[in-house]
Structure formats: structure tokens, C-alpha cells
Amino acid sequence: MSNSNEMDAALALWRFGLGAKEGGVTALGSGARDLLAQEIRDQAMPVPQGQNLQSTGLLLNGFFAYQAEVKAEREQQKTAAMSMAGEGGAGTAPAMAPMMRPDPAEKRPYFPQQILLEEVGARFSGTIHEPLIGFGERLAMFWTNHFSVAVTKSGEVHVLAGAFEREVIRPHVFGRFSDMLLAVETHPAMLLFLDNQQSIGPNSPQGKKKGRGLNENLAREIMELHTLGVDGGYTQGDVTSLASMITGWSFNRSRDDPQNTGAFQFNAGAHEPGSKVLLGKTYPDGGFGQGRTALMALAAHPATAHHLAFKLARYFVADQPPPQMVKSMADAYLKNDGNLSAVYRAMIESDLAWQPQLTKLRQPLDYLAALLRTADLRPKPEQVLSALKALGQPFWNPSGPNGFADVSDAWASSEGLATRMDVASLFAHQILGNVDPRQFVADRLGPLASAQTLQAVARAETKPQGLAIAFLSPEFQRR
């Protein structure tokens, strides 16, 4: 393999993919750019697998059943306590004893967390290890952060975060952005996370009856984060108008209709009537169709094209990506009706995306995925969650709807880098077998490995120390 081909292979794996597996950079062979393009043409997207990775509806039904069981146990315990209090007299030891028993919700596993652990295991012991390069898996990480929800919002969001990614992110990653956008904004996880089920048109039948009004959370984040961007040219009036258009967007949460639990539901009684103006265009009253048409217009807007192109280029290439490359990506978006595969192709076809300088510090999620993949480690999900929390990027749990930051400065603190040292050492000690750290770093990093890194690894006194040094090298932490 020529030097240029070897460097392309290394960049394909480490900048656009998940890192090199056993066999290293040379296993990719020549023509790495063509192989990357092939993953786009094939729409190569690993599918998380697991016995409890069920649909949105089944997961919600399971959560409702869990809630009912906990409630029944609490009622039973309360009844028993009252009965014993009546028999033993107030204040006696027998009367007090039942009240000291553990709460039913505390003594049984928390159902949403059990589901989250399954979702984590399916990714960190599954999908990150499967693909040759892993561009699709990286895209799943990007879009899930772009359309962030937080598992600590509520029990329902907690149990649905994985289904949200599996059902509305992964299937649309290589398709049209407008299709992904509509699927995202009508999924229960997003509707719950941004409180749209609480948004009621003031002049709707329910609004007049209950005296409730708009909740603008979802509308604001659709415009500021999901489509146009903060500098996209919209006003507060546009936010209010879009919020009015998507009143009534909810989902079926009736426990009496388990076959349709979680399905999108348009509640006409909560929808604000009348035409609305958004970005200077009038949208006639049309129920659900009014908001849907507005979303399609936002998806087709030039500001959305630039916003998405810039974020993708920043995620894969550099904190300040080359403007020429961003423009070519945005142009591809507009020329191809928002087809995301065309945007990805424009990025990887630009020589500006293949410069060998590694300037961008990996997010903890990206870093940990690369570490586990290259070392072929499959730790328990609890350990993955603990490591990501310690590194400052708790899984599917950002502090706000803007997701986790994607610039190096956000992750380059002395505390953050010290934690990476702890994580590197922890997992280096879990690598079994006769692994030579010198061979490991040369094999996995290929031409990216500097003489200084090779020398530092060679001087290590033990195998775990050498592997930890490899995991902490600039080439491993940057892309």
C-alpha cells in the first residue's frame, strides 16, 4: 500500500469511522475513499440487537405495567400498615414495622434503566464492532445528538430514548432530512422531552375550556437547533406561529388501547385554529397538515442547508471547517432536495476533508467507542455508563436540548483529560491475551502514529501501561 493510500485508510477509519479493528489500517486496503463512498451507497447502518429492544408502543406498555405494579404494591403495603395499626394500637412497634419496609419502587429494578442498559449493551458490545469503517454508526451518534432528548426528563423518555434512535434516526440517516425531521418531531420521546403535549391553542375548544395556552419549547428548538440555526433569520413571532401550528401534536398513551400505544395522534380539540404566518409565508388552517407543511418548508430552507452542512463538517473534520467545503455540502443539500447522502458525498469528495493534521479532540462518546472497538472490549453496560458520566458526556443525557458540545475546548479541561487517563488505564487492564502495545499502536494507528508516541509506548514498563499510553496519545484522542 502506498503512503497516500495508507494515510487515506487511516483517515477513513479514524476521522470518518470508528477506528481500526484487529488487522489495523492495512486491513482496509487501498481505495479507502471509494470504500467510504460505498458505505454511503449501501446505506450501511448497523442495527442494534437485543431481546428487550422493542418498539415504542411495547416499551410504553411495559412502562405503564411497571408503574401499575409499583402502585399496587404501595397500596397493598399501605393497607397492611393500616390494618396492623388498628390491631396493635397507635405507636406500638408492630404498627410501625410495616412502614419501615423498603418502598416497592426501590426494591425492584427500575424498568427504564434496565431498558437503557440493554440499549447500551447493543451498541458498545454490538454495533460499534460490526462495520468495516463505521461511517453510518458515527452518523447515528451525530444525528441523535442533533435531535437530543434526555433520559432524566421522565420515566417515559428514559424508556424511549433507545427506540427513538432506532426508529426515527437510524432509518433516515441516508435519506431525506425532511423525512427524518417529521419522524423526530412526531415521536413520543421528542414530544414529551419538549413538552408539546402541554401546548394547547388558546382559541381551541380545549384552550377555551381549560384556560391553558401555548408551550413554545418544541417550536423554538425546531427552528433554533433542528433546522434554521440560531442565526437562521427567524423572529419570536415565527416561534409563536410555529408553536400554534403544532398544537394538538401528541401521541396515544391510553392504557385501554395497547395496540396503538405510542402512535402519533393529532388532537384537533387542542389545535389553534386559523391561518398562520411563518417566515413571511401564510399557511392556511389545515389541522395536522398545517404544521407538517411548515416543517417541510423549514427543511428546504437555505439556512437549514448551511446549518446542517456546517455541523456535519465540524463534527467530522474540524472545529472551524473550511468554508469552501461547507458551501459545497450545503449546495448538494439544496440541489438534491435535502438528500443527506448527497451531503456526505460532497464532504468526502473534498480534498479539504482529507488533510492529515489531527486538530479535533474527540468527544467522550467517540473516544470511548474507538477505545473499545480497537481493543475489542465488550464491557458491561453499567461500566460504559459510568465511564461516560465520569468523562462528562452521560449517555443520552445532555443538560439541554442543544445536546453535547462538539468543539475541542469543551472537552480539553485538565479535569476532563485527567479522567481520560483513569478510563484509559481501567480498560487497558481489561485487555487479555499476549498483546504487544508497540504492535498495537503501530497496527491500529498506522501512519498517524508519531515517532514520539511509538517511543513512549516502547518505553512502557508493563503491557497495561503501554496500552494506556496508546489510548492517551494525541493521535488516538484526535481526528
Secondary structure, 3 states (H helix, E strand, C coil): CCHHHHHHHHHHHHHHCCCCCCCCHHHHCCCHHHHHHHHHHCCCCCCCCCCCCCCHHHHHHHHHHHHHHHHHHHHHHHHHHHHHHHHHCCCCHHHHHHHHCCCHHHHCCCHHHHHHHHHHHHHHCCHHHCCCCCHHHHHHHHHHHHCCCCCCCCHHHHHHHHHHHHHHHHHHCCCEHHHHHHHHHCCHHHHHHCCHHHCCCCCCHHHHHHCCCCCCHHHHHHHHHHCCCCCCCCCHHHHHHHHHHCCCEEECCCCCCHHHCCCEEECHHHCCCCCEEECCEEECCCCHHHHHHHHHHHHCCHHHHHHHHHHHHHHHCCCCCCHHHHHHHHHHHHHCCCEHHHHHHHHHCCHHHHCCCCCCECCHHHHHHHHHHHHCCCCCHHHHHHHHHHHCCCCCCCCCCCCCCCCHHHCCCHHHHHHHHHHHHHHHCCCCCCCCHHHHHHHHHHHHCCHHHHHHHHCCCCHHHHHHHHHHCHHHHEC
